[in-house]
Amino acid sequence: MRRRDFIAASAAGLAAPWALAATELPKGIVKIYVGWAPGGGTDVFARIVGQKLSELWGRAVVVENRPGATGSLAADFFARTRFTEGVNLLMAHVNTHAISPHIFKGITYDPLKDFVPVAMVGATPHILVTSARNSAASIKEVVAQCRKNPGQISFGSSGAGSVQHLAAAMFNMAADVKSIHVPYKGSGPMQTDLIGGQIDYSFDTMTAATAQVKAKRMTGIVQTRLQRAKGFLELPTMDEQGFKGFDVSSWYGVVGPKDMSRDLALQINADINKVLALPDVVTRFDGYGVEDGGGSVDKFAAFMAAEFKKWGDVVRTAKITEEG
């Protein structure tokens, strides 16, 4: 059974004090579909945004989880469904809208044509992490290990075709080394083996890795966006360490069905921008390493198109398949 969670509106259905005016929306239920189980990063961000939209709109927002296939099951359902009432939104992710369509033959939706871009929620860097027992403390030392032991150094990921997987493939190409990819079913079991020394490294998400790095069970070596994240200002970027242009992130955004009107998309975009500017939301997102949220509908559409091309090029160059 699918899990549905209702995010209650404020008392008596009144809009939040910071809402200047009620937003006119189509009648019916407001839903945000999420392609992962409750508790994951995409789900957490959907609930934060959903709660604030509920306060702004003075009506309940439903977060509906449809986990499976690194988010693609929900995206496929959303693309195929003809919604006849309410407001229906999907939390898009780099996997569902930029990576998986290039890898998995069973995906039939078009990530650029079957959805209407609404708003960028944000992007989180990845961190190259290793066990605290590993002596490597810099990306140069990691490269040296890979060259000394070709085809023996392992990089774990949360699954074949995940961002962690492709980040490791990009590293292999940029450093001209060969390593072993070890896919897991999520970051949790991968981190367990990494900490235990069964695998050597992972380009894990900052959201998932932060607690283990802060607890010194894992060591953060380098981060993967061009600019240092606020939560890890002490950690250098790949770009700073000589991997020029190395830019990897897990991004999250809100999209609508392909028949959503532009007026409605613009309206919801404006309200999500209000939500992302709230001080408490900024603080919570900073804690997760989330940056670069907000902006126009057109900016998000251009970003999605650029990401789709970028990751398609990586998949083809690295010859990544659904078998891993």
C-alpha positions as CSV (number, residue, x, y, z in Angstrom):
1,M,0.0,0.0,0.0
2,R,1.3,3.4,-0.9
3,R,2.0,5.6,2.1
4,R,0.2,8.9,2.1
5,D,0.9,11.7,4.5
6,F,-1.2,14.8,5.0
7,I,0.5,18.0,5.8
8,A,-2.1,20.0,7.8
9,A,-2.9,23.5,6.9
10,S,-2.7,26.1,9.7
11,A,-5.5,26.3,12.2
12,A,-9.0,26.9,10.8
13,G,-7.5,26.9,7.3
14,L,-6.1,30.4,7.6
15,A,-3.1,31.4,5.6
16,A,0.2,32.0,7.4
17,P,0.9,35.5,8.7
18,W,3.7,35.9,6.1
19,A,1.2,35.3,3.3
20,L,0.2,38.6,1.8
21,A,-2.8,37.2,-0.1
22,A,-4.4,33.8,-0.7
23,T,-3.3,32.1,-3.9
24,E,-6.1,31.1,-6.3
25,L,-5.6,27.5,-7.2
26,P,-7.7,24.9,-9.0
27,K,-10.2,23.2,-6.7
28,G,-9.3,19.8,-5.4
29,I,-6.5,18.1,-3.5
30,V,-2.9,19.5,-3.7
31,K,-0.4,16.6,-4.1
32,I,3.3,16.4,-4.3
33,Y,4.5,13.0,-5.5
34,V,7.9,11.7,-4.3
35,G,9.7,8.8,-5.9
36,W,11.5,7.7,-2.8
37,A,10.5,6.3,0.6
38,P,9.7,8.6,3.5
39,G,12.9,9.9,5.2
40,G,15.1,10.3,2.2
41,G,16.4,13.6,1.0
42,T,13.8,14.1,-1.7
43,D,11.0,13.3,0.7
44,V,12.4,15.6,3.4
45,F,12.6,18.5,1.0
46,A,9.1,17.9,-0.4
47,R,7.7,17.9,3.2
48,I,9.5,21.2,4.1
49,V,8.2,22.9,0.9
50,G,4.8,21.3,1.2
51,Q,4.3,22.4,4.8
52,K,5.1,26.0,4.0
53,L,2.9,26.0,0.9
54,S,0.1,24.6,3.1
55,E,0.5,27.6,5.4
56,L,0.7,30.0,2.5
57,W,-2.3,28.6,0.6
58,G,-4.4,27.8,3.7
59,R,-5.2,24.3,2.5
60,A,-3.8,20.8,3.1
61,V,-0.9,19.5,0.9
62,V,-0.5,15.8,0.5
63,V,2.9,14.2,0.0
64,E,2.5,10.8,-1.7
65,N,5.4,8.4,-1.8
66,R,5.8,6.1,-4.8
67,P,9.3,4.6,-4.3
68,G,11.1,2.4,-6.7
69,A,13.7,2.4,-9.5
70,T,15.6,5.4,-8.2
71,G,12.6,7.6,-8.5
72,S,11.6,6.6,-12.0
73,L,8.4,4.7,-11.0
74,A,6.9,7.9,-9.7
75,A,8.0,9.9,-12.6
76,D,6.6,7.3,-15.1
77,F,3.3,7.3,-13.2
78,F,3.2,11.1,-13.2
79,A,3.9,11.3,-16.9
80,R,1.2,8.7,-17.8
81,T,-1.5,10.0,-15.6
82,R,-4.1,12.5,-16.9
83,F,-5.0,14.5,-13.8
84,T,-8.5,16.0,-13.9
85,E,-8.7,17.9,-10.7
86,G,-6.6,19.6,-8.0
87,V,-2.9,20.6,-8.2
88,N,-0.5,17.8,-8.9
89,L,3.2,18.2,-8.6
90,L,6.3,15.9,-8.7
91,M,9.6,16.3,-7.0
92,A,12.0,15.9,-9.9
93,H,15.5,14.7,-9.2
94,V,18.7,14.5,-11.2
95,N,18.3,10.7,-11.4
96,T,14.7,10.8,-12.7
97,H,15.2,13.7,-15.1
98,A,18.8,13.7,-16.2
99,I,20.5,10.3,-15.7
100,S,18.1,7.3,-15.6
101,P,16.5,8.0,-19.0
102,H,19.9,7.6,-20.6
103,I,20.6,4.2,-18.9
104,F,17.4,2.2,-18.3
105,K,15.6,0.9,-21.4
106,G,12.3,0.5,-19.5
107,I,11.9,4.2,-19.0
108,T,9.4,5.5,-21.6
109,Y,8.8,9.1,-20.4
110,D,10.6,12.1,-21.9
111,P,12.0,14.1,-19.0
112,L,11.9,17.4,-21.0
113,K,8.6,17.0,-22.9
114,D,6.3,15.1,-20.5
115,F,6.6,17.6,-17.6
116,V,6.3,21.3,-17.0
117,P,9.3,22.8,-15.1
118,V,7.9,24.8,-12.1
119,A,10.7,25.6,-9.6
120,M,14.3,24.7,-8.6
121,V,14.3,23.6,-5.0
122,G,18.0,23.3,-4.6
123,A,21.2,21.2,-5.2
124,T,23.4,19.4,-2.8
125,P,27.1,18.6,-3.4
126,H,28.6,15.2,-3.0
127,I,31.6,14.4,-0.9
128,L,34.4,12.0,-1.7
129,V,34.5,10.0,1.6
130,T,36.5,7.1,2.9
131,S,36.8,5.2,6.2
132,A,38.5,7.1,9.0
133,R,41.1,4.2,9.0
134,N,42.2,5.0,5.4
135,S,45.4,7.1,5.3
136,A,44.5,9.0,2.2
137,A,43.8,12.7,3.0
138,S,43.8,14.3,-0.4
139,I,42.5,13.7,-3.9
140,K,46.1,13.4,-5.1
141,E,46.6,10.5,-2.7
142,V,43.5,8.8,-3.9
143,V,44.7,9.1,-7.5
144,A,48.1,7.7,-6.4
145,Q,46.4,4.7,-4.8
146,C,44.3,4.1,-7.9
147,R,47.4,4.2,-10.2
148,K,49.4,2.0,-7.9
149,N,46.6,-0.6,-7.7
150,P,44.8,-0.4,-11.1
151,G,41.4,-2.1,-11.1
152,Q,41.6,-2.8,-7.3
153,I,40.4,0.4,-5.6
154,S,36.7,0.3,-5.0
155,F,34.1,3.1,-5.1
156,G,30.6,2.3,-3.6
157,S,27.4,3.9,-4.7
158,S,23.7,3.8,-3.8
159,G,23.0,1.9,-7.0
160,A,23.8,1.4,-10.6
161,G,23.1,4.6,-12.5
162,S,23.1,6.8,-9.4
163,V,24.9,10.1,-9.1
164,Q,27.5,8.4,-6.9
165,H,28.1,5.9,-9.7
166,L,28.5,8.6,-12.4
167,A,30.6,10.8,-10.2
168,A,33.1,7.9,-9.8
169,A,33.0,7.3,-13.6
170,M,33.8,11.0,-14.2
171,F,36.7,10.8,-11.7
172,N,38.0,7.7,-13.5
173,M,38.0,9.6,-16.9
174,A,39.4,12.8,-15.5
175,A,42.2,11.1,-13.5
176,D,42.8,8.5,-16.2
177,V,42.5,5.6,-13.7
178,K,40.6,2.4,-13.4
179,S,38.6,1.5,-10.3
180,I,35.9,-0.9,-9.3
181,H,32.3,0.2,-9.0
182,V,30.3,-1.5,-6.1
183,P,26.6,-0.7,-6.2
184,Y,24.4,-0.9,-3.1
185,K,20.7,-0.5,-2.5
186,G,21.0,2.9,-0.9
187,S,23.6,5.0,0.9
188,G,22.9,3.3,4.3
189,P,24.3,-0.2,3.5
190,M,27.1,1.4,1.4
191,Q,28.2,3.5,4.3
192,T,28.3,0.5,6.6
193,D,30.7,-1.3,4.3
194,L,32.7,1.9,3.7
195,I,33.2,2.5,7.5
196,G,34.0,-1.2,7.9
197,G,36.7,-1.1,5.2
198,Q,35.0,-3.5,2.8
199,I,35.1,-0.7,0.1
200,D,37.5,2.1,-0.2
201,Y,35.6,5.3,-1.3
202,S,32.3,6.8,-2.3
203,F,31.1,10.1,-3.8
204,D,28.2,10.2,-1.4
205,T,25.7,13.0,-1.1
206,M,26.5,15.7,1.4
207,T,23.0,15.1,2.9
208,A,23.8,11.4,3.7
209,A,27.5,11.8,4.5
210,T,27.5,14.8,6.9
211,A,26.6,13.0,10.1
212,Q,29.2,10.3,9.6
213,V,31.9,12.8,8.7
214,K,31.1,15.0,11.7
215,A,31.2,11.9,13.9
216,K,34.6,11.1,12.4
217,R,33.5,7.6,11.3
218,M,34.2,8.7,7.7
219,T,36.7,11.2,6.4
220,G,35.7,13.8,3.9
221,I,38.4,14.4,1.2
222,V,36.9,16.8,-1.3
223,Q,33.5,18.1,-2.4
224,T,32.1,18.1,-5.9
225,R,30.5,21.5,-6.7
226,L,32.5,24.4,-8.1
227,Q,32.0,26.5,-5.0
228,R,32.4,25.3,-1.4
229,A,29.2,24.5,0.5
230,K,28.5,26.7,3.5
231,G,28.5,23.6,5.8
232,F,31.9,22.4,4.6
233,L,33.9,25.5,4.0
234,E,37.1,23.7,5.1
235,L,36.7,21.0,2.4
236,P,38.3,21.9,-1.0
237,T,36.4,21.3,-4.3
238,M,37.5,19.0,-7.0
239,D,37.9,22.0,-9.3
240,E,40.3,23.7,-6.8
241,Q,42.4,20.5,-6.7
242,G,43.0,20.5,-10.4
243,F,39.9,18.7,-11.8
244,K,38.8,21.8,-13.7
245,G,35.1,22.0,-14.3
246,F,34.3,18.9,-12.2
247,D,30.8,19.7,-11.0
248,V,28.5,17.1,-9.6
249,S,25.4,17.6,-7.5
250,S,22.1,16.0,-6.6
251,W,19.4,18.5,-7.5
252,Y,15.7,18.6,-6.7
253,G,12.9,20.6,-8.3
254,V,9.2,20.8,-8.7
255,V,7.5,19.9,-12.0
256,G,3.9,19.7,-13.1
257,P,2.1,17.5,-15.7
258,K,2.7,18.4,-19.3
259,D,-0.8,20.1,-19.6
260,M,-0.2,22.4,-16.7
261,S,-0.9,26.0,-17.8
262,R,2.0,28.5,-17.8
263,D,0.0,30.8,-15.7
264,L,-0.4,28.2,-13.0
265,A,3.3,27.2,-13.2
266,L,4.3,30.9,-12.8
267,Q,2.0,31.2,-9.9
268,I,3.3,28.2,-8.0
269,N,6.9,29.2,-8.9
270,A,6.4,32.6,-7.2
271,D,5.0,30.9,-4.1
272,I,7.8,28.4,-3.9
273,N,10.3,31.2,-4.2
274,K,8.6,32.8,-1.2
275,V,8.9,29.6,0.7
276,L,12.6,29.2,-0.1
277,A,13.4,32.7,1.2
278,L,11.9,32.1,4.6
279,P,14.6,32.3,7.3
280,D,13.7,28.9,8.9
281,V,13.7,27.2,5.6
282,V,17.1,28.7,4.7
283,T,18.5,27.5,8.0
284,R,17.2,24.0,7.5
285,F,18.4,23.8,3.9
286,D,21.8,25.1,4.9
287,G,22.1,22.2,7.3
288,Y,21.5,19.7,4.5
289,G,24.0,21.5,2.2
290,V,21.1,22.6,-0.1
291,E,21.9,25.7,-2.2
292,D,20.9,27.5,-5.4
293,G,17.1,27.0,-5.0
294,G,14.6,29.4,-6.5
295,G,14.6,31.4,-9.7
296,S,12.3,31.6,-12.6
297,V,10.4,28.8,-14.5
298,D,12.5,29.5,-17.6
299,K,15.8,29.3,-15.6
300,F,14.8,25.9,-14.2
301,A,13.8,24.7,-17.6
302,A,17.2,25.7,-19.1
303,F,18.9,24.0,-16.1
304,M,17.1,20.7,-16.6
305,A,17.9,20.7,-20.4
306,A,21.6,21.4,-19.7
307,E,21.7,18.6,-17.0
308,F,20.0,16.1,-19.3
309,K,22.7,16.7,-22.0
310,K,25.6,16.8,-19.5
311,W,24.7,13.4,-17.9
312,G,23.9,11.9,-21.3
313,D,27.4,12.7,-22.4
314,V,28.9,11.2,-19.3
315,V,26.8,8.0,-19.7
316,R,27.8,7.5,-23.3
317,T,31.5,8.4,-22.8
318,A,31.8,6.1,-19.7
319,K,29.7,3.4,-21.4
320,I,27.5,3.0,-18.4
321,T,24.6,0.5,-18.8
322,E,21.8,-0.7,-16.6
323,E,23.9,-3.6,-15.6
324,G,26.4,-1.2,-14.0
